[in-house]
Amino acid sequence: MDTMRDRFITTTSQLLDEDPRLALVLAEISRDGFGAAARAHPDRVVNVGIREQLLIGAGAGMALTGLRPIVHTFASFLVERPFEQVKLDFGHQGVGGVLVSAGGSYDWPAGGFTHMSPGDVALLDTLDGWTVHVPGHPDEAEELLRQAAAGDGRVYVRLSVQSNERARPVGAGAGFTAVREGTEGVVIAVGPMLDNVLAATEGLDVTVLYATTVRPFDAAGLRRAVGDHRAADVVIVEPYLAGTSTAAANDALAELPHRVLGLGVGRAELRKYGEMDEHLAAHGLDARGLRERIGGFLRR
C-alpha cells in the first residue's frame, strides 16, 4: 500500500492537470515527486527552497490573486516555524488555502525533534476558521484532499506514515463515525489511532467513534454517542499532543456531568531516535498502553 504522502503527490499532480485554479508551493520537501507536475505547470508549481516563512507568504499571495494554493512541507516547518505568517498572511488577510503536512509527531524518528511536530494541531487551534483533517488511511487522505482543493476555506491536512488497515467513509461534512457501540463510555479515535484503539477496547462495553476531521469538533456527534446517560465518560485518543481536544469535548458536554481523558503524545521530549513503534509505546499509544489507560479510567 502506498503511504499518505505518496497519495498526496499523485492526487495533487492529477488535480493540477484538472483545475487551473490550483497552485502548489513547496519548500524542497517532496520536490522530486512533483518533477512532472512542475514541468507541466511551471507557473503553478513553485519551489521556494528551504524558506518556510516565504513558503506561507507565497501561498497566501497566490490566494490573493484568486488561485487556490496547496502548500506542503513537514509539519514542524509548515505550522510551527512560520506560524506568524500562517496567522497573518492567511488568517488576517482572510484568504483560503490548503496546508498539507508530512512527518506528523514522530514519523521520521531519525530526523530528531526538529522534524517532529506533536503540537501542530494545538497551535492551529489558537486561530479562527481552520478546518483540520487527520486521515487514517491513504484513501481517506485522497478524499479529504480533493474536498479541500475544491473548497475556498483554510484547511490543514495532517498526513502520517502510520495508517489503519482499511479506510473508512469520509464524505463531505462528515463528523464522527460510530465504529463500535457500547454503554460504559465513549472513546474517540483520531485518524491513524483507530486500529490501536479498536485492539485496546476489544471486549470493553464502550462506543468507539472515529474522527478524521477534528476541527470543527463534532460536538453534536459526541452528544449523540453519549445518549441519555445522566453522566458521561469520554476518552480522546489523538496522534498529536495529549489533551488537544479535551476543551472541545468539555464544551460539548457542558450541560452534562462528565469526565474527559485526553491521550496522545506527551510533552516530554524523547531524546533517543528509536522507531515509530517505540515512540508509540513510550507515549502509551500502542494497544497495550491504551488498554491500561482506558480501562483504568473507566474503572474509577
Secondary structure, 3 states (H helix, E strand, C coil): CCCHHHHHHHHHHHHHHHCCCEEEEECCCCCHHHHHHHHHCCCCEEECCCCHHHHHHHHHHHHHCCCEEEEEEEHHHHHHCCHHHHHHHHHHCCCCEEEEEECCCCCCHHHCHHHCCCCHHHHHCCCCCEEEECCCCHHHHHHHHHHHHHCCCEEEEECCCCCCCCCCCCCCCCCCEEEECCCCCEEEEEHHHHHHHHHHCCCCCCEEEEECEEECCCHHHHHHHHCCCCCEEEEEEEEEECCCCHHHHHHHCCCCCEEEEEEEECCCCCCCCCCHHHHHHHCCCCHHHHHHHHHHHHHC
